[in-house]
Amino acid sequence: MARRQFLAILRKDLLTELRTRETLLAMFLFAVLALVVFHYAFDPRGTLDMTPYAGGMLWVVFLFAALLGLNRSFAQEKDEGCLDGLLASPVDRVVVFAAKACANLLFLALVQLLVVPLFTLFFVQHGYAGHAGGIALVVLLADAGIAVLGTLLATLAVNTRARDLLLPIVFLPLVVPLLVAATTATTAIIAEGAGLGAIGGRLLFLGAYDVVFLVAAYGTYDYLLGE
C-alpha cells in the first residue's frame, strides 16, 4: 500500500513538471548562466587552468540551482490547495516526504546531467573519465543530502508567508558541511586524480550526513506537514 502511494505521488510530481517544465527550465538556465559568469569572471582570456577550483564552482552552481527547485516543491500545491487534499487523504506523511525527496533528487540529477558537460568544457583542462565512478558516488551522496534536507525545510517553510526567504536562510547554514565535503572530494578527484581510498573519509561523512537528516525527517515530518 505504501509503495503504491509513494509511486502515485512521485508520478504526479514528475508528470506535472513534464507538462510545465517550469522548475527544470529555471534550474538549468540558472546553472548555465552561473557557469558563464564564473568562466568570464575568473578566466576572461581562457588561458588559465581552472581545474583546481572547478569543484567549488560546480557545487555552488548545483546548490543554488537546487534551491530553485526546492522552493517550488510545495509552493504550487500549497497555492492551488492540492496540499490540503493530500493531507486529507489516507497517506502516511513519511511516504509524502519520500516521494517529494525523490522527485527533488531526480530533478537535480537531470539538471546535473545537462550541466556537467558544459562545466567540463569551461573549467576542466584534462579528462576525468577514468574517475567517473568516484565522482558519481560523491554526487549521489551529496544530492541525497540536499534532497532530504531541502525537502524537510521546504515543508517547514511552505506554511510561512516569507517562504521564499526562509528556505535559503535556514537551508544554507545547515548544508555548508555537506558542501565542503562534496567540494573537496570533487576537487581531489578532478584535479589530483584521487581514488576512493583518498576520499573515503569525505564519503563516510556524506553518508552519515544523509542518515542524520533521514532520521530527523522520519521523526518530525508528521508534525511538520500537519502544521
N, C-alpha and C positions, 0 to 999 in steps of 0.2 A: 504493500500500500504506500509506504513512504517513498519507495523507489519511483512509483508511478507519479506521485505528487511532485517529486523532485524533477522528473523529466518533463512534466507538463509545464511547470513554472519556467524551467530553463528554455524549453521550446518556445514558450510565449515571448520571453525576453529576446531570444535570437530572431524570431520572425518579426517582431516589432522593429528591431534595429535594421534588419534586412530591408524592410519596407521603407523606412525613413532615412537610414544611413546618417542620421544627424551626429550621433556620438562618434562613430568610427571616422567620419569625414573630418570632424573637428579635431580629433586626436591626431590624425595623420597630417593634416595641414599644419597644426602647431609644431609637430615634431620636425617636419621638413623645414619650416621657417626657422626654427631654432638651430638646426644644423647649418643652414645657410649663413645665419648671423654669426654663429661661432666660427665658421670657416673664414669668413672675411674679416672678422674682428681680430682673430689671433694670427691668421696667416694670409694677409691680403694678396701677397705675391705668389702664393702657392709653392714656396721654396723650403719651408720648414718641415721637419719631421714631427708631426703632432701625435705620433703613436703613444709616447709615454703619458699623454694627457687624455687619450681617447676614452678610457674607461670612465673617467669623471664626467666628461661631456655627455657620453652616451646615457649614463644613468640619470643625470639631471634632466635630459630630454624625456626619457621614459617616465620619470617620476611625475613631472608636470603634465605630460600627456595623460597619464593615468588619472590625475586629479580631475581632468575634464570629464572623463568617463564616470568616475565615482560620483561626481556631483549630479550626474544625470541618472544614476542607477535607481533612485527612488523618487526623484523630483517629478517626473512625468506622471507616475502612478498616484502620487500624492495630490497633484494639481487636478487630475481628472477623476479623482475619487475611487480609483481602482484599488488603492491600498486598503480602504475600508472594506471592500468586498473580499479581499484576500484575507483580512483579519477575521471576517465573519465566517469564512469557510472552515471546515474541519481539517485544517492543515497544521501539522506541528511547526512551530515557528523556527525551530532549528533547521527544518527542511527548507523553509523560505530562505534562511541565511545561506545554506549550502548552495542552493540554486543561484541566488544572486551573486555569491562569491565566484562561482564557476563561470557565470556569464561575464563578470568583470575580468576574470582571468583570461577567458577566450578573446575578449575584445582587445586587451592589452597585448596578448601574444600575436594576434593578427596584425596589429599596427607594427609590432617589432619586426615581424617577417618582412614587411614592406620597407621599413626604415633602415634596417641593418645594411642592406646593400649600398644605400646612399651614404651611410655613415662610413663604411669601408672605403668608398670612393673618395670621400672628403679628407679622412683623417688617418688612414692606415697605409703605411708605405710598403708593407710586405704582407703576404698571405698568412692566414692562420687556420687554414682548412684542417691541418693536422691536429688542431686543438679544439675542433668544433664540439666534441663531446663534453669537454670541460666547461666551455662557455655555455653550452645548452643546460648543463646541470646548475651552474650558477644562476642563469636566467630563470630557470624553473623554480628554484628555491626562493629567489628574490621576488619573483612575480606572485608566488603563492602568499608570501608575507604581505605584499602590497594589497592583494585582493582581499585577504582575510581582514587585515586591519582596516583597510579603506571601506569595506562593506559594513563592518561593525560601526565605524564612526559616521558613515553616511546615514545609517539608520538613526543614530543619535541626533544628527544634525537636521534630518528631514522635518522634524516636528518643531523646528525653531524658525522664526522669521528671518534671521540672518544666516540661513543655512549655507549660502554660497561663501560667506566669510568664515563661518565657524569651522567647516570641514578642513580647510587648509591650516587654520590656526591650531587645531588640535592634532591634525594628522602629521604635519611636517616635523614637529619635535619628536614624536614617537617613532617616526620612520628613519630618523638620522642613523641609528646604529645599523639598521639593515642597509642603508645607502652606503655607509662607509665600508662595510664588509663586501658588498657586491662590487663596489668601485675598485677596491684594492685587489680583489680576486680577478676581476675582468682585466685590469691593467697588467697584473702579473702574467696572465696567460697571453695577452696580445703583445705586450712589449717585451716580455722576458722569456716567453715560451714555457712558463711554469706548468708542471704536471699536476695531477690531482693530489699527489702527496704534499707538494709545496703549499697548496691552498686548502689542505684538509681542515685546519682549524677554522678558517672562514666558512667552509661548507657546514661544519658542525654548528657554528654559531647561527647561520641562516636557518638550518633545520630546527634548532632549539627555539629561535625567534618565532618560526611558524607554529610550532607546537604550543608555545605560551599563549599566543593570541587565539589559536583554535580553542584552547581550553577556556580562555576568557570569554570568547563568543558563546561557547556551549553553555557556560554558567550564567550569562547575563542577557542573552538575546531575547528570551521570552519576555523579560521585563522591559527591555529597550523597545522592542517592537510594539508592545502593548501601550507604552507611554506615548 
